């Protein structure tokens, strides 16, 4: 998949979903599901514990973009959040934006 809709407004590293998935290795919440709910306290507690044992650099947010597309953004986000994601591999300290595929 090619990144076609992202406008680089910040100093983001841009990745497509497949590159991001292979590089950062999202953990599964359940079989085939990498998405943790933003409103489920059990999921939030798991992610906070995971972050404490690893790093905040292992946490990502699936966001609904203003353009109708979904994006995986580095870190904990609140605005337009859909789900959270935890990865085995931490990102570098820079911001990363990924165009998600559904």
Secondary structure by P-SEA (a helix, b strand, c coil): ccccccccccccccccaaaaaaabbbbbccccccccccccaaaaaaaaaaaaacccccbbbbccccccccccccccccccccbbbbbccccccbbbbbbccc
